[in-house]
């Protein structure tokens, strides 16, 4: 199984970026992982919220194949425990889905086109975080899930 993380904007804080890179490196021992930062329109164009979400949707859709299983990281999505997230990945690996695309939206969330394309929504928290923090939380929880699957002594109940 391949995992692709698509996000709007770059991680600007070096400390967070360093941690994210560390988890990417760790994950590479278990799966093929790709992270792609898409342009942030907020600072480049004078767009309404709806227009900005539409432009972001165009970018997301260019990087998603019809066969991809698309998961939105959305605060209104399904909440999982760390073990539940590991079970989720295990089931998806067994299902034969080749590529999992996880999306982190821009500052205004996702457009309706992206909600329609999504197969699933997962909430990493019901709280609101910066997009940079969500990247780090997602990476840590994904690494934790694979450490659970592979019985590594990282997660403690």
Buried (B, 14 or more C-beta within 10 A) or exposed (E): BEBBBBBBBEBEEEEBBEBBEBBBEBBEEBBEBEBEBBBBBBEEEEBEEEEBBBBBBEBBEEBBEEEBBBBBBBBEBEEBEBEEBBBBBBEBBEEEBEBBBBBBBBBBBBBEBBEEBBEBBBBBEEEEEBBBBBBBBBBBBBBBBBBBBEEBEEBEE
